[in-house]
Amino acid sequence: MSIHTETLKLRSKDVDMFRRLRSSELFKLLQELSIRHTEELGMGRDKTLDKGILWVVLMQRAEIARMPEYDEEIVMKSWPGKTMHLLFPRFYSLETETGEPLVRASALWSLVDAGTRKVVFPENCGVEIRGVVTGEEIDLPGSIRKQDCDCGRSFTVPYSFVDLNGHMNNTRYFDLAEDCVGLAAEGKRLREIRTEYVNEARFGETLQLHWHEESGEAYLSGEGEKPVFRMVLRYE
């Protein structure tokens, strides 16, 4: 069964002022797990990046029993689901060394042409990933309904937020969300995350951010010339 497993001890760079794993760092870990496992399966950069094809994440979802904390050692697992035409589902779990469940997550990935930014059919570039079923999968993420918001501001994508795909990295949206919505800074514990990336945000692009918080659930969206992202964060 194709499951990629790694062990990691959390360092100061990984956590927030409450010594809990940052949401942005959580998704960095999941992103890097995906990359390393894809390479392990023989579908690395020689089939994609070196040929002008990019892996992009379209949607993400996470259920959080407990965020791991500073100096804690965790076991991270990732495995692919069954490819759905142009979509590559992927699943994740984080747990303690003794097996205590911490986080379960899922994501939908796709391939795009670096030049045209259009979706690429996997069979046209020789990318094939066989899915597995472990019984530990959570539901895949879905589209997020647009909500009315009572807060907003503008935001311009800085150089430091842009990754090798030439757009704002998906993990940076979590830092942005937590800077806008005050629940994380209040020490509230994050329990669920859902994200949808509708269009990419490029370096120097200015987005209009809108957000709303009620009863521990925060909704955030960003728009440029087109809708860019939507996100829901649910706290305890």
Residue frames as qw, qx, qy, qz and C-alpha x, y, z in Angstrom:
[[0.000, 0.888, 0.459, 0.000, 0.00, 0.00, 0.00],
 [0.458, 0.412, 0.001, 0.788, 1.44, 3.38, -1.05],
 [0.373, -0.902, -0.215, -0.041, 1.51, 5.44, 2.14],
 [0.475, 0.508, -0.307, 0.650, 4.30, 7.94, 2.73],
 [0.633, -0.725, -0.263, 0.060, 5.29, 8.34, 6.40],
 [0.419, 0.496, -0.329, 0.686, 7.64, 10.82, 8.07],
 [0.556, -0.646, -0.424, 0.306, 8.40, 11.78, 11.65],
 [0.253, 0.623, -0.036, 0.739, 9.02, 15.40, 12.65],
 [0.422, -0.509, -0.487, 0.571, 9.83, 17.26, 15.86],
 [0.110, 0.904, 0.309, 0.274, 8.24, 20.71, 15.89],
 [0.521, -0.031, -0.158, 0.839, 10.63, 23.64, 16.21],
 [0.051, -0.555, -0.320, 0.766, 10.09, 27.29, 17.15],
 [0.097, 0.206, -0.442, -0.868, 9.64, 28.30, 13.49],
 [0.193, -0.249, -0.881, -0.354, 6.63, 25.97, 13.23],
 [0.259, -0.584, -0.737, 0.221, 4.52, 27.34, 16.06],
 [0.051, -0.776, -0.202, -0.596, 2.66, 30.50, 17.09],
 [0.043, -0.532, 0.455, -0.712, 2.79, 32.49, 20.32],
 [0.785, -0.325, 0.213, -0.482, 0.62, 29.86, 21.98],
 [0.238, -0.456, 0.855, 0.073, 3.23, 27.22, 21.04],
 [0.732, 0.305, 0.583, -0.175, 0.76, 25.47, 18.75],
 [0.460, 0.087, 0.636, 0.614, 1.48, 24.53, 15.14],
 [0.230, 0.433, -0.070, -0.869, 0.56, 27.41, 12.85],
 [0.734, 0.467, 0.426, -0.248, -2.17, 26.67, 10.31],
 [0.488, 0.790, -0.314, -0.200, 0.14, 27.91, 7.53],
 [0.072, -0.550, 0.832, -0.009, 2.91, 25.58, 8.73],
 [0.676, 0.093, 0.689, -0.244, 0.45, 22.68, 8.88],
 [0.744, 0.615, 0.201, -0.168, -0.31, 23.10, 5.20],
 [0.224, 0.777, -0.579, -0.104, 3.36, 23.60, 4.37],
 [0.397, -0.317, 0.857, -0.090, 4.03, 20.20, 5.94],
 [0.720, 0.351, 0.564, -0.203, 1.19, 18.64, 3.96],
 [0.542, 0.799, -0.142, -0.217, 2.37, 20.28, 0.74],
 [0.060, 0.676, -0.732, -0.052, 5.93, 19.04, 1.18],
 [0.577, -0.074, 0.799, -0.155, 4.67, 15.55, 2.05],
 [0.732, 0.572, 0.281, -0.240, 2.72, 15.55, -1.21],
 [0.392, 0.811, -0.411, -0.144, 5.78, 16.58, -3.22],
 [0.165, -0.523, 0.835, -0.037, 8.10, 14.00, -1.65],
 [0.657, 0.110, 0.722, -0.188, 5.60, 11.19, -2.06],
 [0.679, 0.689, 0.071, -0.245, 4.91, 12.13, -5.68],
 [0.231, 0.743, -0.623, -0.078, 8.67, 11.98, -6.34],
 [0.415, -0.291, 0.848, -0.156, 8.87, 8.65, -4.52],
 [0.719, 0.363, 0.547, -0.226, 6.17, 7.31, -6.86],
 [0.532, 0.041, 0.578, 0.617, 8.28, 8.26, -9.89],
 [0.215, 0.797, 0.480, 0.296, 6.21, 11.33, -10.82],
 [0.431, -0.600, -0.102, 0.666, 8.74, 14.01, -9.90],
 [0.089, 0.789, -0.057, -0.606, 9.94, 17.18, -11.59],
 [0.200, -0.241, 0.744, 0.590, 11.31, 15.40, -14.66],
 [0.132, 0.447, 0.842, 0.273, 7.70, 14.72, -15.70],
 [0.049, -0.868, -0.490, 0.063, 6.26, 18.05, -14.58],
 [0.202, -0.891, 0.012, 0.406, 8.28, 21.12, -13.54],
 [0.391, -0.392, 0.552, 0.623, 11.18, 20.48, -15.95],
 [0.242, 0.323, 0.749, 0.525, 8.63, 20.27, -18.78],
 [0.125, -0.151, -0.091, -0.976, 6.75, 23.43, -17.83],
 [0.564, -0.446, -0.582, -0.380, 3.95, 21.69, -15.96],
 [0.089, -0.376, 0.525, -0.758, 2.95, 22.73, -12.45],
 [0.352, -0.408, -0.833, 0.128, 1.22, 20.91, -9.61],
 [0.182, -0.333, 0.123, -0.917, -1.43, 23.21, -8.10],
 [0.046, -0.302, -0.875, 0.377, -3.78, 22.67, -5.17],
 [0.188, -0.418, -0.483, -0.746, -7.41, 23.57, -5.83],
 [0.620, -0.584, -0.104, -0.513, -9.17, 22.79, -2.55],
 [0.340, 0.216, -0.794, 0.456, -8.19, 21.70, 0.95],
 [0.674, -0.554, -0.167, -0.459, -9.94, 20.49, 4.06],
 [0.368, 0.240, -0.767, 0.468, -8.68, 19.64, 7.55],
 [0.690, -0.610, -0.255, -0.293, -10.30, 18.34, 10.73],
 [0.277, 0.504, -0.584, 0.573, -8.27, 19.12, 13.83],
 [0.718, -0.503, -0.480, 0.038, -8.62, 17.17, 17.05],
 [0.499, -0.803, 0.043, 0.324, -5.62, 18.97, 18.52],
 [0.474, 0.819, -0.276, 0.168, -2.85, 21.05, 17.00],
 [0.852, -0.118, -0.243, 0.449, 0.55, 19.60, 17.94],
 [0.266, -0.963, 0.019, 0.028, 2.76, 21.81, 20.06],
 [0.215, 0.829, -0.496, 0.142, 6.33, 23.05, 20.29],
 [0.104, -0.519, 0.833, -0.161, 8.94, 20.31, 20.82],
 [0.795, 0.060, 0.496, -0.344, 6.37, 17.58, 20.17],
 [0.078, -0.274, 0.850, 0.444, 7.28, 14.73, 17.85],
 [0.696, 0.346, 0.266, -0.571, 4.60, 13.83, 15.34],
 [0.431, 0.019, 0.833, 0.345, 4.04, 11.16, 12.71],
 [0.421, 0.529, -0.069, -0.734, 2.84, 12.45, 9.35],
 [0.485, 0.130, 0.836, 0.222, 1.24, 10.27, 6.68],
 [0.415, 0.523, -0.128, -0.733, 0.07, 10.97, 3.15],
 [0.420, 0.088, 0.869, 0.246, -1.46, 8.82, 0.43],
 [0.219, 0.125, -0.417, -0.873, -3.19, 9.37, -2.93],
 [0.620, 0.313, 0.555, -0.457, -6.83, 8.72, -3.69],
 [0.582, 0.340, 0.667, 0.316, -8.16, 7.48, -7.01],
 [0.108, -0.184, 0.291, 0.933, -7.51, 10.00, -9.80],
 [0.357, 0.650, 0.607, -0.286, -10.72, 11.67, -10.99],
 [0.545, 0.759, 0.274, 0.227, -10.08, 12.64, -14.62],
 [0.364, 0.710, -0.161, 0.581, -8.20, 15.95, -14.09],
 [0.430, -0.743, 0.247, -0.450, -8.16, 15.85, -10.29],
 [0.604, 0.176, -0.713, 0.310, -5.73, 14.11, -7.97],
 [0.634, -0.702, -0.064, -0.318, -7.20, 13.55, -4.49],
 [0.501, 0.297, -0.651, 0.487, -4.73, 13.25, -1.63],
 [0.680, -0.659, -0.241, -0.214, -5.24, 12.42, 2.02],
 [0.294, 0.506, -0.554, 0.592, -3.20, 13.10, 5.15],
 [0.703, -0.643, -0.291, -0.091, -3.02, 12.32, 8.84],
 [0.180, 0.574, -0.547, 0.582, -0.96, 13.61, 11.74],
 [0.810, -0.505, -0.259, -0.145, -0.72, 11.74, 15.01],
 [0.349, -0.784, 0.493, -0.147, 1.52, 11.47, 18.05],
 [0.219, 0.442, -0.870, 0.001, 4.15, 8.77, 18.46],
 [0.262, 0.014, 0.886, -0.381, 1.67, 6.84, 20.61],
 [0.043, 0.326, 0.858, 0.394, -1.06, 7.04, 17.96],
 [0.089, 0.630, 0.494, -0.592, -3.18, 9.90, 19.32],
 [0.392, 0.611, 0.511, 0.461, -5.04, 11.41, 16.33],
 [0.219, -0.451, -0.096, 0.860, -4.19, 15.07, 15.77],
 [0.345, 0.545, -0.139, -0.752, -5.18, 16.15, 12.25],
 [0.559, 0.266, 0.745, 0.248, -6.85, 14.53, 9.27],
 [0.181, 0.643, -0.127, -0.733, -6.92, 16.33, 5.95],
 [0.650, 0.380, 0.608, 0.251, -7.73, 16.01, 2.27],
 [0.033, 0.641, -0.225, -0.733, -6.93, 18.00, -0.86],
 [0.742, 0.551, 0.377, 0.065, -7.59, 18.12, -4.58],
 [0.290, -0.565, 0.427, 0.644, -4.61, 18.76, -6.85],
 [0.727, 0.635, 0.260, -0.031, -4.36, 19.28, -10.59],
 [0.601, -0.136, 0.358, 0.702, -1.76, 19.92, -13.30],
 [0.320, 0.902, 0.190, -0.219, -1.50, 23.19, -15.25],
 [0.694, 0.441, 0.101, 0.560, 0.71, 24.45, -18.05],
 [0.448, -0.502, -0.156, 0.723, 3.17, 27.03, -16.70],
 [0.174, -0.005, 0.347, 0.922, 2.84, 29.17, -19.83],
 [0.264, -0.376, -0.551, -0.697, -0.86, 29.10, -20.62],
 [0.250, -0.122, 0.615, -0.738, -2.05, 28.42, -17.03],
 [0.763, 0.012, -0.241, -0.599, -4.53, 25.93, -18.48],
 [0.787, -0.271, 0.507, -0.223, -5.26, 22.50, -17.04],
 [0.278, 0.482, -0.788, -0.264, -3.17, 19.66, -18.46],
 [0.941, -0.058, -0.136, -0.305, -4.51, 16.15, -19.06],
 [0.568, -0.606, 0.557, 0.008, -2.30, 13.82, -16.98],
 [0.873, 0.160, 0.433, 0.156, -2.08, 11.20, -19.73],
 [0.535, 0.826, -0.008, 0.175, -0.55, 13.81, -22.05],
 [0.057, 0.817, -0.508, 0.265, 2.49, 14.20, -19.78],
 [0.666, 0.153, -0.718, 0.132, 2.78, 10.63, -18.55],
 [0.176, -0.315, 0.607, -0.709, 1.61, 11.33, -15.01],
 [0.727, -0.257, -0.536, -0.345, -0.17, 8.38, -13.41],
 [0.096, -0.332, 0.711, -0.613, -0.74, 7.93, -9.69],
 [0.532, -0.270, -0.774, -0.213, -2.60, 4.91, -8.39],
 [0.419, -0.535, 0.204, -0.705, -4.89, 5.60, -5.48],
 [0.358, -0.047, -0.894, 0.264, -5.26, 3.56, -2.31],
 [0.556, -0.587, -0.196, -0.555, -7.99, 3.24, 0.31],
 [0.264, 0.246, -0.760, 0.540, -7.00, 3.05, 3.97],
 [0.429, -0.595, -0.679, -0.030, -10.32, 3.62, 5.69],
 [0.390, -0.503, -0.306, 0.708, -8.87, 6.73, 7.36],
 [0.194, 0.283, 0.352, 0.871, -9.93, 9.17, 4.64],
 [0.153, 0.534, 0.451, -0.698, -12.09, 12.18, 5.45],
 [0.508, 0.738, 0.445, -0.023, -14.46, 13.65, 2.88],
 [0.509, 0.210, 0.253, 0.795, -12.84, 15.51, 0.02],
 [0.012, -0.442, -0.194, 0.876, -13.16, 19.30, 0.03],
 [0.309, 0.629, 0.662, 0.265, -15.89, 20.98, -1.98],
 [0.156, 0.535, 0.178, 0.811, -16.84, 24.43, -3.21],
 [0.211, -0.374, -0.547, 0.719, -17.45, 27.12, -0.59],
 [0.075, 0.800, 0.554, 0.217, -20.58, 29.24, -0.78],
 [0.227, 0.379, -0.073, 0.894, -20.00, 32.99, -0.96],
 [0.333, -0.646, -0.615, 0.306, -21.13, 34.82, 2.18],
 [0.004, 0.910, 0.107, 0.400, -22.00, 38.41, 3.02],
 [0.661, -0.099, -0.341, 0.661, -19.21, 40.14, 4.95],
 [0.191, -0.954, -0.229, -0.043, -18.99, 43.17, 7.21],
 [0.443, -0.744, 0.298, 0.401, -15.20, 43.67, 7.26],
 [0.797, 0.512, 0.177, 0.267, -12.69, 44.30, 4.51],
 [0.219, -0.820, 0.304, 0.432, -9.40, 45.77, 3.36],
 [0.715, 0.650, -0.250, -0.063, -7.06, 45.67, 0.40],
 [0.720, -0.471, 0.461, 0.217, -3.94, 43.53, 0.21],
 [0.536, 0.735, -0.377, -0.176, -1.11, 43.54, -2.34],
 [0.989, -0.059, 0.005, 0.132, 0.77, 40.28, -2.89],
 [0.177, -0.868, 0.440, 0.146, 4.41, 40.81, -1.81],
 [0.499, 0.559, -0.657, -0.080, 7.45, 39.16, -3.35],
 [0.110, -0.350, 0.868, -0.334, 8.00, 37.00, -0.25],
 [0.678, 0.119, 0.522, -0.504, 4.58, 35.34, -0.66],
 [0.733, 0.517, -0.242, -0.370, 5.24, 34.11, -4.22],
 [0.768, -0.279, 0.571, 0.079, 6.45, 30.54, -4.82],
 [0.287, -0.286, 0.725, 0.557, 8.12, 28.71, -7.71],
 [0.342, 0.525, 0.761, 0.170, 4.77, 28.47, -9.49],
 [0.175, 0.234, 0.230, 0.928, 4.84, 32.26, -9.86],
 [0.393, -0.608, -0.329, -0.606, 1.85, 32.96, -7.64],
 [0.385, -0.533, 0.455, -0.601, 0.97, 33.45, -3.98],
 [0.280, 0.108, -0.949, 0.096, 1.61, 30.15, -2.25],
 [0.563, -0.475, -0.548, -0.397, -1.50, 28.48, -0.86],
 [0.596, -0.358, -0.567, 0.442, -0.06, 28.33, 2.66],
 [0.195, 0.054, -0.149, 0.968, 0.25, 32.12, 2.82],
 [0.372, -0.472, -0.409, -0.687, -3.53, 32.51, 2.68],
 [0.655, -0.511, -0.545, 0.115, -3.72, 31.10, 6.21],
 [0.424, -0.207, -0.247, 0.846, -1.33, 33.73, 7.59],
 [0.079, -0.237, -0.248, -0.936, -3.38, 36.36, 5.80],
 [0.522, -0.512, -0.565, -0.383, -6.65, 35.00, 7.21],
 [0.630, -0.488, -0.482, 0.364, -5.37, 34.89, 10.78],
 [0.288, -0.056, -0.090, 0.952, -4.05, 38.46, 10.49],
 [0.261, -0.322, -0.335, -0.846, -7.53, 39.61, 9.47],
 [0.707, -0.478, -0.390, -0.346, -9.68, 37.51, 11.80],
 [0.121, -0.676, 0.517, -0.511, -8.81, 37.92, 15.47],
 [0.911, -0.304, -0.028, -0.276, -9.82, 34.48, 16.75],
 [0.863, 0.168, -0.320, 0.352, -6.36, 32.94, 16.38],
 [0.239, 0.506, -0.365, 0.744, -4.69, 35.85, 18.18],
 [0.581, -0.507, 0.166, -0.614, -7.18, 35.38, 21.03],
 [0.161, -0.354, 0.899, -0.203, -5.89, 31.84, 21.48],
 [0.825, 0.150, 0.207, -0.504, -9.00, 30.09, 20.16],
 [0.459, -0.231, 0.833, 0.204, -8.32, 26.53, 19.06],
 [0.469, 0.365, -0.457, -0.661, -8.80, 25.79, 15.37],
 [0.652, 0.011, 0.713, -0.256, -11.01, 22.77, 14.68],
 [0.665, 0.440, 0.580, 0.166, -11.75, 22.78, 10.96],
 [0.025, -0.571, 0.324, 0.754, -10.41, 24.44, 7.81],
 [0.641, 0.489, 0.573, 0.146, -11.89, 24.52, 4.33],
 [0.066, -0.620, 0.274, 0.733, -10.31, 26.36, 1.41],
 [0.673, 0.553, 0.468, 0.150, -11.06, 26.87, -2.27],
 [0.243, -0.496, 0.329, 0.766, -8.57, 28.51, -4.66],
 [0.590, 0.671, 0.401, -0.204, -10.58, 29.82, -7.60],
 [0.594, 0.752, -0.070, 0.279, -7.85, 31.77, -9.41],
 [0.732, -0.120, -0.200, 0.640, -4.20, 32.50, -8.69],
 [0.117, -0.987, -0.036, 0.104, -2.87, 35.75, -7.25],
 [0.754, 0.392, -0.071, 0.522, 0.35, 36.99, -8.87],
 [0.516, -0.290, -0.187, 0.784, 3.15, 39.16, -7.48],
 [0.073, -0.062, 0.070, 0.993, 2.04, 42.78, -7.12],
 [0.278, -0.452, -0.656, -0.537, -1.65, 42.02, -7.61],
 [0.195, -0.136, 0.452, -0.860, -4.01, 43.85, -5.25],
 [0.304, -0.358, -0.871, -0.145, -6.85, 41.86, -3.74],
 [0.416, -0.422, 0.102, -0.799, -9.93, 43.10, -1.95],
 [0.262, -0.038, -0.924, 0.277, -10.38, 41.01, 1.17],
 [0.563, -0.387, -0.096, -0.724, -13.76, 40.46, 2.81],
 [0.360, -0.001, -0.895, 0.263, -14.45, 38.58, 6.02],
 [0.604, -0.458, -0.066, -0.650, -17.09, 37.84, 8.61],
 [0.268, 0.122, -0.884, 0.362, -17.01, 36.04, 11.95],
 [0.633, -0.341, 0.012, -0.695, -19.91, 34.63, 13.93],
 [0.889, -0.318, 0.183, -0.273, -20.08, 32.09, 16.75],
 [0.609, -0.482, 0.595, 0.205, -16.49, 30.97, 16.28],
 [0.704, 0.319, 0.537, 0.339, -16.70, 30.46, 12.51],
 [0.021, -0.707, 0.193, 0.680, -14.86, 32.84, 10.20],
 [0.700, 0.541, 0.419, 0.206, -15.36, 33.25, 6.45],
 [0.181, -0.697, 0.283, 0.633, -12.77, 35.04, 4.33],
 [0.720, 0.521, 0.402, 0.223, -12.58, 35.73, 0.60],
 [0.249, -0.583, 0.276, 0.723, -10.31, 37.63, -1.76],
 [0.612, 0.661, 0.424, 0.094, -10.95, 39.08, -5.18],
 [0.280, -0.346, 0.330, 0.832, -8.82, 40.79, -7.81],
 [0.365, 0.206, -0.419, -0.806, -10.12, 41.16, -11.33],
 [0.700, -0.125, -0.620, -0.332, -11.57, 37.70, -10.67],
 [0.779, -0.558, 0.129, -0.256, -12.46, 35.79, -7.49],
 [0.299, 0.605, -0.717, 0.174, -9.23, 34.36, -6.03],
 [0.339, 0.019, -0.901, 0.271, -10.03, 32.35, -2.91],
 [0.620, -0.522, -0.079, -0.580, -12.61, 31.49, -0.25],
 [0.392, 0.177, -0.803, 0.412, -11.90, 30.06, 3.16],
 [0.659, -0.596, -0.152, -0.434, -13.79, 28.93, 6.25],
 [0.318, 0.282, -0.743, 0.518, -12.08, 28.57, 9.63],
 [0.675, -0.562, -0.305, -0.369, -14.00, 27.04, 12.53],
 [0.145, 0.430, -0.662, 0.596, -12.70, 27.53, 16.07],
 [0.309, -0.284, -0.866, 0.272, -13.75, 25.88, 19.32]]
